[in-house]
Every structure is written in C-alpha cells, then in structure tokens.
Amino acid sequence: MAATILIADDDAVQRRLVENMVQKCGYEPLVVDSGDAAIAALTASETQAIDAVVLDLVMPGLDGLGVLAKIREAGLNIPVIVQTAHGGIDNVVSAMRAGAQDFVVKPVGFERLQVCLRNALNASALKGELQRIRHSREGRLTFTDIITRSEAMAGVLRTAQKAASSTIPVLIEGESGVGKELFARAIHGSSERKAKPFVAVNCGAIPDNLVESILFGHEKGAFTGATERHQGKFVEAHGGTLFLDEVGELPLATQVKLLRALQEGTVEAVGGRKPVKVDVRIISATNRKLLDLVKGGQFREDLFYRLHVLPLTIPALRQRREDIPHLLRHFLARFCAEENRNITGISGDAMAHLAQLDWPGNIRQLENTVYRAVVMSDGDQLGLADFPQGTTPVPEGKSLQGEPLVVSPSTAPAMISGNDIPATSALPTAGGLSMLNAAGEMRPLEDLENEIIRFAISHYRGQMSEVARRLKIGRSTLYRKLDEAAAGTRTSDAS
C-alpha cells in the first residue's frame, strides 16, 4: 500500500496539478478543498491513515496557519509541506515556526515536490522509530506506535483500543514475531494504568522449580539458595499490568496457584505465612492454541476461561503483506541512522521479492533481515543480492517487478539533530543571481540581499538554523531581515 498524501487547496487547478504529481511520485493522493475539510480528514477515525500533507497557506475560512495550529492542538505527528505564492516569505516563516517541515513555491515543479515528499516521509519514519524506542523504554507505547495499514489489523486494533479502557483480561494469540508484546504494551500505555508498572514475564524461559518464586515471591530461607526476600512479579506489578508471555508453558502446579491469585486478588510467597493483596491487570500471550492444550490436558480449563475473556488474534505478516513497505521504510531509516550508513533505498526487484516471501518469523524476521542487509551492503542501494536469506531463484525469462523504496540521504543520523535538517546536494537549486535589473542598471544591495536569503531558504528547505549558519548571521538577524523584506513588499503592494 502506497503512502497517502493529503492535498488541501481551494484552487481546483492547483489541486489537480499537485494530485497528478503525487500520483506520478507513486503515492496515493487524498484531495480536499478547504482547511476545515483537511482537519476533518486528519482527525476522522474511519478514514485512511495519512502520511503527509501538502497544505496551501492562503484559503478562505480556516487558512493554512490555522490548520497547522489545529494539527498541533490535536497532537498529530504528520509532516506538513506548505505551498505559498511568490512574495509570501513572511507567511512561510510563520508556517515553519508553527511546525511545517518544508515549503514549496507555486507553481511547484515535479522534482521539487518529489524531493519534499521523500524527505518528509523518511524523516517522519525515522522520527517515528526514535519515538517508538523512547516510548518502549519509558513504558509509554500507544496504538499510534504500531505500524500497520492492513485491513486485517483494523479490527484487531479497534478491539484492543476498547480493551484498553477497562481492566478486562486479554489473551493475545499469534505466531512468534507478530508483535504480541507490542500490543500488550500499547494496551497498557493507553489505559488508566499507564503511570504504573508494566511487568513482562516470559513463562517459557523460567525453570519449572523457580516459576512460583519469580511470580509470587519467596521469603528468606524458604529454600536452598534463598538468601534474601524476593517480592515477586505480581507484587512488582501492583497497580499496573502483568504481561504473561508464552503462558501456555506454565507447569500445571503453577497454573493452580495462578488461578487462585486471579480469583482472590492475593498472592502468597513461597515460605510466606499470609497472603498479600495485589491489584494487577493481566494480559497473557501465546504462540500456541491454548484450547488445543486444554484438550490435551496440558492446560487447566478453568484457568483458560479466566484468561480467555477477551481474545485478540494478531495475523501473521504473510496475511498483511501491504504492511511490508511501511515496515521496511521504518526499519531502513532506523538502521541507517544506527549504523551511520547512507543508503538511498531498496530496488524494485528486491521490494517485489520481499513482498512475496512467507516470513515465518514475521516482523522480527523482517527487521533482522533489513538489519543484516544494511550492515553487509557495499552500495548505496539495497538490491536483491543483499537479501540472500530465503531467496528463491527467478524463473528464466522472468523478472520481479515492484515499486522501489526510495530513501533520501537526509535520514542519516547527522541530519536528524534537534529541529534542524541540513540540506543535501540532491536538492534542486534556483537560477543564477542577476546583478542588473531589466534596464541594465545595478540592482540595490537590499534587493540582492533579500534574493540571496530567499534562495538560501529554498535551497535549505526552510531550515532557518542552517540558513543562518550558511549565511554566517544570527537567527535573530535573519528573522529581522525577513520581517523588513515582508514589510517592504506590503508597502510596495499598497502603493
């Protein structure tokens, strides 16, 4: 599924021109004719997800600056490219201050718009990956951190979002690597318990003789090697969420004690003399069919119905192949930044090949495959030869066809620092600077200075810190000169 670009412009001709260019870039356009319609499209839950916005600044009703303000108020993290007519540099400055990522001057050329959209999508992907890592580390993951555009995932997300508003026990089923823990963390991060602990326990990785001690705690001297008191995961998760991963691996003896803890809301440590009251929300996960384990006598039926109150089944990656390009973009942006690699994208035949694989390891396998390709690649683009794992020979006379994934060099780590993204030599530049006017006379120094500033802002994509640095002036001086230029333009227009 291609990225969706929202185009907001009250001029029907401009809308059609930009729509055609967006389609030519390989993206899916979504067109609206006003600022109010743009906000409605961005905030409506039933509409398709939007990856970037091309926004006209001057519109009747809610103008571009108003749209930017409402996007900020709604907490939406969507890159916005503003469109402005010649002479509207003061509006551009206001738009960049209001959160716009880039700007173009009407009528925009195809190459300029293509570069803007490519930079915006890739910078957004890297920013999203960094935010996802930070949220995961801080225990603040939400459903916005889940990368998906698949219809197969839409119902799962809706159910999980409803579950987040209650304390109902959730059982997440799915193959290994589909993101069960990510869903569990998103449910916790979207619930009223998000400020409390999220404690994850891999039940399949605990030795049978230590399961009770780890889950319920133990007193000092309760058994050989118990040299100090341990409170256990239930007490550790008090007030928050306890995530029991691979719950089907629990021994039958421990299942009995777990059932009692869920029924009574209390736990008793190994060697303890009195139960401890706990308040935990239980989310469990398994890559096996618990009902089959119940029928085989490996899992208690009464515990199964305690955990299986609200089941969520996450589809495998091969059942939602439309998510693969979006996942690839995020993984590639992240690993290029981590490994300091300047990789421009993935070729079309490699994209087609990756989309056709079954991915038995699901998202985890895809992530590791991209990581390996980034580290081992010698070129600036990943091709079919960079993905040898699971490679199947192409029949003779046939070639794989797919839409290449293009990543701008602006996703390199040095280019994501604070709010400033330096320019690259790949950006289109304006024409030469003319020292003479139409009459052959020398132009005033002020005019030349204003043109140089405008050219620098266009060349460095509106990144004011970089413009000031390149021109060797302070940011306050740059803004003052822009304000003076804008005031001069308004005075000349009035006269």
Residue pairs with C-beta under 8 A, 6 or more apart in sequence:
1 28
1 149
1 150
1 322
1 323
1 325
1 326
2 26
2 27
2 28
2 325
2 403
3 27
3 28
3 51
3 52
3 121
3 326
4 27
4 28
4 29
4 30
4 48
4 49
4 50
4 51
5 22
5 27
5 28
5 29
5 30
5 50
5 51
5 52
5 53
5 54
5 117
6 30
6 32
6 38
6 41
6 42
6 50
6 52
6 53
6 54
7 15
7 18
7 19
7 22
7 29
7 30
7 31
7 32
7 53
7 54
8 32
8 33
8 34
8 35
8 37
8 38
8 53
8 54
8 55
8 56
8 59
8 64
8 67
9 15
9 18
9 33
9 54
9 56
9 59
9 83
10 33
10 34
10 56
10 59
10 60
11 56
12 33
14 56
14 83
14 106
14 107
15 31
15 33
17 107
18 29
18 54
18 83
18 108
18 113
19 29
19 31
21 108
21 110
21 113
21 114
22 28
22 29
22 54
22 113
22 117
23 29
24 110
25 110
25 113
25 114
25 117
25 118
26 403
27 51
27 117
28 48
30 41
30 48
30 50
32 38
32 40
32 41
34 59
34 60
34 61
34 62
35 59
35 61
35 62
35 63
35 64
35 66
35 67
36 61
36 62
38 53
38 55
38 62
38 67
39 62
39 67
39 70
39 71
39 74
41 47
41 50
42 50
42 53
42 71
42 74
42 76
42 78
43 74
43 76
48 149
49 149
50 78
51 78
51 79
51 121
51 124
52 78
52 79
52 80
52 81
52 117
52 120
52 121
52 124
53 71
53 78
53 79
53 80
53 81
54 81
54 83
54 104
54 113
54 117
55 64
55 67
55 68
55 80
55 81
55 82
55 83
55 100
56 64
56 82
56 83
57 63
57 64
57 65
57 82
57 83
57 84
57 88
57 91
57 92
57 95
58 64
58 84
58 85
58 88
58 91
62 70
64 82
64 83
64 91
64 95
65 91
65 94
65 95
65 98
67 80
68 80
68 82
68 95
68 98
68 99
68 100
69 98
71 78
71 80
71 99
72 98
72 99
77 124
77 127
77 128
77 131
77 144
78 124
79 101
79 102
79 120
79 121
79 123
79 124
80 99
80 100
80 101
81 100
81 101
81 102
81 103
81 104
81 113
81 116
81 117
81 120
82 92
82 95
82 100
82 102
82 103
82 104
83 103
83 104
83 105
83 106
83 108
84 91
84 92
84 95
84 103
84 104
84 105
84 106
85 105
85 106
86 105
86 106
87 489
89 454
89 457
89 482
89 485
89 486
89 489
90 482
90 483
90 485
90 486
90 489
92 103
92 457
92 462
93 464
93 479
93 482
95 103
96 103
96 462
96 464
100 462
101 119
101 120
101 123
101 462
102 116
102 119
102 120
102 461
102 462
103 461
103 462
104 112
104 113
104 116
105 458
109 428
111 428
112 428
115 408
115 426
115 427
115 428
116 461
118 406
118 407
118 408
119 408
119 410
119 421
119 461
121 329
122 329
122 333
122 407
122 408
122 410
122 411
123 410
123 411
123 416
123 421
125 329
125 330
125 332
125 333
125 411
126 333
126 334
126 337
126 411
126 416
127 416
128 145
128 147
128 330
129 330
129 331
129 333
129 334
130 334
130 416
131 145
132 141
132 145
133 334
135 141
135 142
135 145
135 189
136 145
136 185
139 185
139 188
139 189
139 194
139 197
139 198
140 189
140 194
141 182
141 185
141 186
141 188
141 189
142 186
142 189
142 190
143 157
143 160
143 161
143 164
143 186
143 190
145 182
145 186
146 153
146 157
146 179
146 182
146 183
146 186
147 323
147 326
147 327
147 330
148 157
148 320
148 323
148 326
149 322
149 323
149 326
150 315
150 320
150 322
150 323
152 315
152 319
152 320
153 314
153 315
153 320
153 323
156 183
156 312
156 313
156 314
156 315
159 310
159 312
160 170
160 183
160 186
160 187
160 312
161 190
163 170
163 187
163 310
163 312
164 186
164 187
164 188
164 190
164 191
165 190
165 191
167 191
167 193
167 281
168 309
168 310
169 262
169 281
169 282
169 283
169 284
169 306
169 307
169 309
169 310
170 184
170 187
170 282
170 283
170 284
170 309
170 310
170 311
170 312
171 247
171 283
171 284
171 285
171 286
171 290
171 307
171 308
171 309
171 310
171 311
171 312
172 180
172 183
172 184
172 283
172 284
172 285
172 286
172 311
172 312
172 313
172 314
173 180
173 285
173 286
173 287
173 289
173 290
173 311
173 312
173 313
173 314
174 180
174 285
174 287
174 313
174 314
174 315
174 316
175 287
175 316
175 360
175 362
176 287
176 361
176 362
176 364
177 317
177 361
177 362
177 363
177 364
177 365
178 314
178 315
178 316
178 317
178 362
178 363
179 314
179 362
179 363
180 245
180 285
180 287
180 314
181 200
181 243
181 245
181 285
183 312
183 314
184 198
184 200
184 241
184 243
184 283
184 285
185 198
185 243
187 241
187 283
188 194
188 198
188 240
188 241
188 243
188 281
188 283
189 198
191 241
191 281
193 239
193 240
193 241
193 281
196 237
196 238
196 239
196 240
196 241
197 236
197 237
197 238
197 239
197 240
197 241
198 237
198 240
198 241
198 243
199 233
199 236
199 237
199 240
199 241
199 242
199 243
200 243
200 245
201 214
201 215
201 233
201 242
201 243
201 244
201 245
202 245
202 246
203 211
203 244
203 245
203 246
203 247
203 248
203 249
203 250
204 245
204 246
204 249
205 246
206 214
208 251
208 254
211 250
211 251
211 254
212 218
212 253
212 254
212 257
212 270
213 222
213 223
213 226
213 230
213 232
213 270
214 230
214 232
214 233
215 232
215 233
215 234
215 254
215 257
215 258
215 267
216 232
216 234
216 257
216 261
216 267
216 268
216 269
216 270
217 229
217 230
217 231
217 232
217 234
217 235
217 267
217 269
217 270
217 272
218 226
218 229
218 230
218 232
218 269
218 270
218 271
218 272
219 226
219 229
219 269
219 270
219 271
219 272
220 226
220 227
220 228
220 229
221 271
222 269
222 270
222 271
222 272
223 270
223 271
226 270
226 271
230 269
231 269
232 267
232 269
233 242
234 242
234 261
234 267
234 278
234 280
235 267
235 276
235 278
237 278
237 280
238 278
238 279
238 280
239 279
239 280
240 280
240 281
241 280
241 281
241 282
241 283
242 280
242 281
242 282
242 283
243 283
243 284
243 285
244 250
244 282
244 283
244 284
244 285
245 284
245 285
246 285
246 286
246 287
247 284
247 285
247 286
247 290
247 307
248 286
248 288
248 290
248 293
248 298
248 299
250 258
250 299
252 298
252 300
255 299
255 300
255 303
256 300
258 303
259 300
259 302
259 303
259 306
261 267
261 278
262 282
262 303
262 306
263 306
264 275
265 277
265 278
265 279
266 275
266 276
266 277
266 278
267 275
267 276
267 278
268 274
268 275
268 276
269 276
282 307
284 307
290 299
290 304
290 307
290 308
291 304
293 299
294 300
294 301
294 304
316 359
316 362
317 323
317 324
317 359
317 362
317 363
317 366
318 357
318 358
318 359
321 355
324 354
324 355
324 366
325 351
325 355
325 403
325 405
327 363
327 366
327 367
328 346
328 351
328 354
328 366
328 370
328 405
329 405
329 407
331 366
331 367
331 370
331 371
332 343
332 345
332 346
332 370
332 374
332 382
332 405
332 407
333 407
333 411
335 341
335 370
335 371
335 374
335 375
336 342
336 343
336 374
336 407
336 411
336 412
336 413
337 411
337 412
337 413
337 416
338 413
339 374
339 375
340 412
340 413
341 374
341 375
341 377
341 412
342 380
342 409
342 412
343 374
343 377
343 380
343 381
343 382
343 407
344 380
344 381
344 406
344 407
344 408
344 409
345 381
345 382
345 404
345 405
345 406
345 407
346 354
346 381
346 382
346 383
346 404
346 405
346 407
347 381
347 382
347 383
347 384
347 404
348 400
348 401
348 402
348 403
348 404
349 383
349 384
349 399
349 400
349 401
349 402
350 382
350 383
350 384
350 386
350 387
350 402
351 402
351 403
351 404
351 405
352 400
352 401
352 402
353 384
353 387
353 391
353 400
353 402
354 366
354 369
354 387
355 402
356 400
357 390
359 365
359 366
361 368
369 387
369 389
372 389
373 382
373 386
373 387
374 382
376 386
377 386
384 391
384 400
394 400
408 424
408 426
409 415
409 424
409 426
410 421
410 424
414 422
415 421
415 422
415 424
418 465
419 463
419 465
420 463
420 465
420 466
421 461
421 463
421 466
422 460
422 463
422 466
423 459
423 460
423 461
423 463
423 466
427 459
427 461
429 455
429 459
430 455
430 458
430 459
433 448
433 451
433 452
433 455
434 443
435 442
435 443
435 448
436 442
436 443
437 443
446 488
449 481
450 481
450 485
452 471
453 467
453 471
453 478
453 481
453 482
453 485
456 467
456 470
456 471
457 464
457 467
460 466
460 467
460 470
464 475
464 478
464 479
465 475
467 478
468 474
468 475
468 477
468 478
471 478
473 481
